[in-house]
Structure formats: structure tokens, C-alpha cells
Amino acid sequence: MEYASYTTHDAVGLVELTRPPVNAISAEVVRDLDQALDRASDPGVRAVVITGRPHFAAGADINRFKQAHEEGADARSLEADRLGALVRRMELMTKPIIAAVFGYALGGGLELAMGADFRYLAEDAKVGQPEILLGIMPGAGGTQRLTRLVGFNRGREIIYSGRHVGAEEALAIGLADKVFPSETLLESALEYAATLAAGPSVALGMAKRAINEGWGRPMDEALAVEAEVFDTVFASDDAREGVLAFLEKRSAGFKGT
């Protein structure tokens, strides 16, 4: 059975989790998401939207936790490592990624969403890291990414309490970038992804790399990352086209090269 589908909308790749009823994260789901990202690596795809309905991903498969305890601690570590590697892959992709969050994005589901560049939430969405309520903790990057997004103490409170965070609060604290009615969420995410896909892909990809690799480093190291990727961008065809279009007072026709 396929647990993640992949379609294209012009230059936008759409990845949808398809493990009913709640898109619980499992090794098979991570495998299929990874394969979908392989397809999204096509140069003709210049932005990606990841979603799942009626819930983005309502955490991990708890039955797997019981099985992992019976098999030994290494089994759980492997599950977390696989999801963590997938989320890191999303961060390293030189394409903007939007997570369109319906329903619940909890535990590993929120960790997955935090690998995206932007999180668009439905008005009734709930997000959180409830692992603590099971006597465990986030294991695929949640402790690190959540605190970076919302601040050290606020992230700590959300993780310690295990509570669900509503869409409006998520927007207020920086965990969500925009909130939409459920009926327009995916359309809005695809529209913005199309706007990004029409832009200078090399510059967008290298800006993403500079931001992600520079974050948290000493300033001199971060500036060195920026300088390195700037040289790559400046030598691109898109850079030449953007400069000429500005001087000729016309719209730029970026090709993503």
C-alpha cells in the first residue's frame, strides 16, 4: 500500500500523506515520503507542498512503540532516526517547501511540518509535541526546531506540558506562518508555492541554504556561508536575467538555472 502520493501542478510538487485514518507516522510512511521527495527533486519542480487530510499527521503509530519496547530500545531509535533524516532532507533541499496542516500535526507530525520552510494551518488545526504524556520525548528534532521557532522557554513549556496548540496561538508565537479556512488552505498553499516556483530558483535555494546553515553559528561563520552561496547565485543565468530585466524595465523570465 502506498502511504504518500505525489502529483505535480505545473512547477509545484504536491506530496500527500495517505495512511488513514489519521496519517500516523510509521517507517513505511517515512519510506514513501522519502520516495515522494525523490520525485520532487526533478529540476522541473521548483517548489513543494506537503499535506495530509483530514489530519496532517496525528503523531506516531503507538502500537509501534509497544512493539519497539518488546524488541529493544534500538528499534525506537531507528524509527526516530529515519524520520529525523527525512526532516533534515527537507531542510537541505534547495526548493521552498510549504506544509499545509489540516487537523492534527502532533509529535512526529509536527516534527515533519517543522522541516518545511513555511507552515500554513487550517483554522481548526491543532499542533503539539505530546510525547511527554507517554513518558517519552520528541526524538526526530522536535526539541531543537520548536525552540528555534517559538523561543526557548515557550518551546520548553509546549514540550513539557504536551498540550495542543491551536492555529491562532501557533500563528501568534511563530509556529504557523498563515492560517486559512480549511476549504481554502490547500489552494492557498499551492498558489504561494506557484509564486515561489516562478521566481529565481537558484537564489531561493541558496538563500534557504544560507539561512539554515548560518542559523545559530557565530556571525563570522554564518557570513562565510552567505558569501559562498552568494557567489553561486551571482553566476547563475537567473541573476543575469534579473539584472537585465530591471535595467530594461520589464518582468524577469526566470528559468531556474
N, C-alpha and C positions, 0 to 999 in steps of 0.2 A: 504493500500500500504506500502511496506517495503522501508524505506529510507536509510538503511545501510545493506549491505550484509557482510557475514562472511564466509571465506573459510580458509582451512589450507594447508600449503605447508610444509610437514614434521613437524618440531617443530616450525614453524613460522605461526602465525595467521595473516591473511590479512583482514582488515576492509576497505570497500569501501563505500563512500557516494553515494547514488543513487537517488538523487532528481533532475531531470532535470528541467531547462536546465543548471543551474549554481550551484546546490547544496547549495542553500540559507539555512542558519541555521534557524530552527524553533523548537518549542517544540517537534514536532514529530520526527525530525531528531535527536535531543538530546536523546530522549527516545530510538530510535533504535540504536544509537551509544552506549548508556549505556548497552543495551541488548547484543550488539556485544562484549563489554568488559567483560560481564558476561561469555560469551562463551570462550573468550581468557584467562580467569582465570583458565582454565583447566591446571593441573600440567604438562601435556604433551606439552603444548605450552610454549615456553621459550623465545620468542621474538615476537614483534608485529609490523606490518607496517600498517599505516593509510593513505589512499589516496582518491582521487576523481577525475573523469575525465568528461569532458575536463577541468573543473576547480575544484580545491581542495574544496573550499567553498568561493563563492563571497559575503560574508557578510551575514547579517540577512535579513529576509523577511521584506521589508519596509512596505508592506501592514499591517503586524502585528503591526508595530509602530503606524500607524494611528488608528487601532482598539484599541490598548492599551491606546492611549490618550483619546479615547472616553469612555473607561471602567474605566479609572483612573490610577494613577501612579503605584499602586501596581502591576498591570498586567505586566508592563515592568520590574519591579524589579524582579518578579518571573521568567520571561524569562532569565534574566541575571544571576540570582541565579542558575538556572538549568544548564546553560552552564558552569558557573564558577565551580559548583560542579563536572561536568564531567571532566573538565580540571584538577582539583585538584586530582580527582581519578586517572587520567593518571600519574600524578607525584608521587602518592603514591603506584602505582603498582610496585611490585618487579620484573619487567621484563623490559628490554630495549624496547623502542618504537621509531620508525622512522616515521616521517611524510614525505611522498613523494608528493611534491607540484607541481601539474600541473596548468597552467593558473593562475587564481587569488586566493589568500588567503587574503581576506580583512575583516576587522572588526572582527566579531566573528570567521571567518575562520582562521585568523592569530592567534587569541587567542587560538583556538583549536590546531593549529600547534605548538604553543609555549609550550603546555603541553607535547610534545614529548621530548625525550632525544636528538634527532638529527632531523634536517630539511634538507632534500635533495630537491633541487629545479631544475625544468626544466629550460633550458637556457632562455626561453621566459616567465618565471613566473614573476608575479608582486605581491608584498605583501604590506600591509599597514594597518593603522588604520584610515580610512576616516570618522569616526563618527562625527568629529568636523564640517564637511561640512554640516551635517544635523542639526547642532545646539545641538548635544548631545556629548557624550564622551564614550570611552571604558568602559564597565561595567562588563566584565567577566574576569578581571585580566590583561587586556592589559596595563594599566598604570604602573603596578608593574613588570610584566615579561619583557616587552620590554625594560624598563630602565635597568633592571638587565642584559639583554643580550647584549645590544649595548652601554650602558653608559647613565648616567643621562641626559646630555644635548642633545646628539644625539637622544635619545628616545623622549625627550620632543619636539624636532624640528619635528620629524616624526608625533607625535600625534597632535601638534598644527597646522601643515600645512595640515594634512590629505592626503599627497601626496602618490603616489605609488612608491615603491622601487623596482628597477629591480634586477634580480638574481645576477648579478656580484657585484652590490653595497651591496646587502644583504650578500654576501659571504665576502666582504671586511670588513664589520662592525661587523661580527659575528652573524648575524641573520640567515644566512644559513651556513651549515657545508660543503656541497659539491654542485656542480652544474653539471648537466648532460644534454646531448641532450634528448629531450622529448622521443625519441624512445627507449632509454636505461635506463631511470630514474627508472621505477618500477623494472625492472630486477636487477639493481644495488642495490636498497634498499633491495630487497628480499635476494640478495646474502650476503650483510653485516649482515642482520638480521639472516641469517642461520649461519654465522660465530659466532655471539654472542650466538645463541641458542646452539651451540656445546660447548660453554665454561662452566665454573663453575657457574651455575645459582644462587646458594646461595651467592657466593661472589659478583657477578654482582648486584644482587638485594640489598644486604646490602651496597655496595658501593654507589648505587643510593640513598638509604635512607640517608646515612651519608652526601653525597654531598647536597641533597635537604634540609634536616633538619638542617644542620650546616650552610648553606649559610646565611649570614647576622647576625648571632648570635655573641656575644662576644666569643673570642677564647677559653676560658675555657669551656664554654657551648658546643661549637662545638666539641671540643676534647672529651668531655664526651659522646657525641652522637657516635663519631667514636669508642671510646673504648667499648661501649656497643655492637655495632653491630659486631665489630671485634671478640668478644668472641663467638657470634653466628656462624660466619663464620669459626673460627678455629676449632669448634667442629663438623663441617659438614663432611660427607663422601667424598665430593669433595676435601676438604682440605687434608684429609689423602691420597687420590688418587694422588693429585697433588704433594705432597711431595715425595711419593714413586716413582712416575713416574720420577721425577727429579733425585732421587738417583739411580734409575735403568736405567737411560739414555734411556727412552722410551717415547712415546707420551702418554699423560694422556687420560683416558677414563672417562670423567665427566658424571655423571648421573643426576645432578641437585638436589642432596639430601645432 
